[in-house]
Amino acid sequence: MAGRIVRCPQCGGDAVFAPENKWRPFCSERCKQIDLGCWANEDYRIAGQVSDDEAGAPGLEFPDAPQR
């Protein structure tokens, strides 16, 4: 495999960043699945503003949003 060696975002190990590495930027399928699980569990969050549509939608809870 030819390509640049990068740090795996999950375990910190070496990962080849090339088309031949089907898990890139991760070093393995395991690290990719762990990362996906963290997103699914909402362990990772992207900061942002709540839109007016989202704030009024039933079933959505935003703890920082003002109560109506």
C-alpha beads as a LAMMPS data file, in Angstrom:
LAMMPS data file: protein, C-alpha beads

68 atoms
67 bonds

1 atom types
1 bond types

-500.0 500.0 xlo xhi
-500.0 500.0 ylo yhi
-500.0 500.0 zlo zhi

Masses

1 110.0

Atoms # bond

1 1 1 0.000 0.000 0.000
2 1 1 1.258 3.385 -0.917
3 1 1 -0.002 6.412 0.878
4 1 1 0.518 8.800 3.679
5 1 1 0.612 7.485 7.246
6 1 1 -1.831 9.319 9.515
7 1 1 -2.935 8.867 13.107
8 1 1 -6.127 6.835 13.557
9 1 1 -8.708 9.181 15.113
10 1 1 -10.013 6.416 17.379
11 1 1 -6.966 4.578 18.772
12 1 1 -4.110 6.874 17.770
13 1 1 -2.263 4.116 15.903
14 1 1 -0.827 4.352 12.414
15 1 1 -3.290 4.263 9.513
16 1 1 -2.553 4.406 5.802
17 1 1 -4.493 7.216 4.166
18 1 1 -4.885 5.779 0.678
19 1 1 -7.728 4.298 -1.411
20 1 1 -6.415 0.817 -0.611
21 1 1 -7.347 1.302 3.070
22 1 1 -11.121 0.816 2.984
23 1 1 -11.434 2.062 6.595
24 1 1 -9.535 5.327 6.157
25 1 1 -8.924 7.481 8.102
26 1 1 -9.214 4.650 10.633
27 1 1 -6.687 1.835 10.956
28 1 1 -9.258 -0.964 11.083
29 1 1 -12.927 -1.822 10.811
30 1 1 -13.037 -2.092 14.616
31 1 1 -11.951 1.530 15.098
32 1 1 -14.423 2.672 12.447
33 1 1 -17.288 0.822 14.181
34 1 1 -16.343 2.193 17.614
35 1 1 -16.422 5.717 16.189
36 1 1 -19.782 5.097 14.517
37 1 1 -21.149 3.801 17.821
38 1 1 -20.023 6.971 19.579
39 1 1 -21.954 9.074 17.060
40 1 1 -25.019 6.816 17.410
41 1 1 -24.905 7.148 21.218
42 1 1 -24.593 10.924 20.838
43 1 1 -21.242 10.893 22.635
44 1 1 -20.059 13.371 19.990
45 1 1 -22.028 16.557 19.449
46 1 1 -21.740 19.407 17.009
47 1 1 -22.494 22.772 18.589
48 1 1 -25.057 24.906 16.855
49 1 1 -28.170 26.972 17.152
50 1 1 -31.643 25.457 17.287
51 1 1 -33.771 26.626 14.368
52 1 1 -37.350 27.792 14.897
53 1 1 -38.606 24.671 13.075
54 1 1 -36.642 22.336 15.349
55 1 1 -37.596 24.124 18.554
56 1 1 -41.300 23.628 17.907
57 1 1 -41.131 20.075 16.557
58 1 1 -42.800 17.445 18.750
59 1 1 -40.516 14.774 20.156
60 1 1 -37.379 16.880 19.999
61 1 1 -35.888 17.991 23.272
62 1 1 -33.264 20.688 23.505
63 1 1 -32.177 21.256 27.108
64 1 1 -30.590 24.631 26.359
65 1 1 -33.582 25.972 24.432
66 1 1 -35.930 28.402 26.160
67 1 1 -39.181 26.819 27.332
68 1 1 -42.384 28.011 25.669

Bonds

1 1 1 2
2 1 2 3
3 1 3 4
4 1 4 5
5 1 5 6
6 1 6 7
7 1 7 8
8 1 8 9
9 1 9 10
10 1 10 11
11 1 11 12
12 1 12 13
13 1 13 14
14 1 14 15
15 1 15 16
16 1 16 17
17 1 17 18
18 1 18 19
19 1 19 20
20 1 20 21
21 1 21 22
22 1 22 23
23 1 23 24
24 1 24 25
25 1 25 26
26 1 26 27
27 1 27 28
28 1 28 29
29 1 29 30
30 1 30 31
31 1 31 32
32 1 32 33
33 1 33 34
34 1 34 35
35 1 35 36
36 1 36 37
37 1 37 38
38 1 38 39
39 1 39 40
40 1 40 41
41 1 41 42
42 1 42 43
43 1 43 44
44 1 44 45
45 1 45 46
46 1 46 47
47 1 47 48
48 1 48 49
49 1 49 50
50 1 50 51
51 1 51 52
52 1 52 53
53 1 53 54
54 1 54 55
55 1 55 56
56 1 56 57
57 1 57 58
58 1 58 59
59 1 59 60
60 1 60 61
61 1 61 62
62 1 62 63
63 1 63 64
64 1 64 65
65 1 65 66
66 1 66 67
67 1 67 68
